[in-house]
Amino acid sequence: MRSIKRIALLCGMGVVLAPVAWAENWQVAKDEEGIKVSLSEVAGSKYKAYRGVTVIKAPLAKVRALQEDVVGACAWIHECKSQKLLKQEGDQSWTYTQFNTPWPVTARDSVLHVTTVQGPDGSLTRTLKEEPTYLPEEKGYVRVSQVEGFWKLVPKGDSTEVIYQVHTEPGGSVPAMVANKFVVDAPFNTLKALREKAEKN
């Protein structure tokens, strides 16, 4: 039984660690207000991966609850227009999100498969994987073709370190200026808004 648990744990860690492999040479793009955003080139992609890190003065359980409130989370996710839970199975969930985009870029939508793994140190990792064919395409939206990334929450006493790392292939055509702005704004604004929400009494 112990060996089965060990195999399950290793498989879980494989899921958690897999997204890290595609991005290694991180360069700090923004370090303000206690939030550090770094970018990395991704082989075979014209879009950079982003990683945002901050410490939130709130317990991990509170940050987790905010993340698991799928509809409510749209209020702090960068450029989120609407979001809903499609399916929940144990530690796995599927969510559908519609995003606002600046003119003249067509609005995007996304279906994410989220897998949650609890670490032995009390940390929590939520792996993000796009499943573009999970739902039929919506009129007026371009479906995001690929997302790989994760949220990692690490308890630090009464606070929580939050790491948010993602690489996205947005589908369709996106001007370089818009894409380059997004990879900095998305982690920074998302983490800032999440922190403000979590630190409210």
DACORGI-V358299 format. One record per backbone hydrogen bond with DSSP energy under -0.5 kcal/mol. CO is the residue of the C=O (numbers start at 1). NH is the residue of the N-H. If there is no record, write none. Layout:
CO;NH  CO;NH
This chain:
1;5  2;6  3;7  4;8  5;9  6;10  7;11  8;12  9;13  10;14  11;15  12;16  13;17  14;18  15;19  17;20  17;21  18;21  19;22  20;23  24;26  27;39  30;37  32;35  34;55  35;32  35;37  36;53  37;29  37;30  38;51  39;27  40;49  42;45  49;40  50;166  51;38  52;164  53;36  54;162  56;58  56;160  59;62  59;63  60;64  61;65  62;66  63;67  64;68  65;69  68;70  69;73  70;74  71;74  72;75  73;76  73;77  77;80  79;100  82;98  84;96  87;94  89;92  91;116  92;89  93;114  94;86  94;87  95;112  96;84  97;110  98;81  98;82  99;108  102;105  107;142  108;99  109;144  110;97  110;112  111;131  112;95  112;114  113;115  113;129  114;93  115;127  117;125  119;122  123;119  124;153  125;117  125;127  126;151  127;115  128;149  129;113  131;134  138;141  141;143  142;109  146;169  147;130  148;167  149;128  150;165  151;126  152;154  152;163  153;124  154;161  156;159  159;156  160;56  161;154  162;54  163;152  164;52  165;150  166;50  167;148  168;170  169;145  169;146  175;179  176;180  177;181  178;182  179;183  181;184  181;185  182;186  184;188  185;189  186;190  187;191  188;192  189;193  190;194  191;195  192;196  193;197  194;198  195;199  196;200  197;200
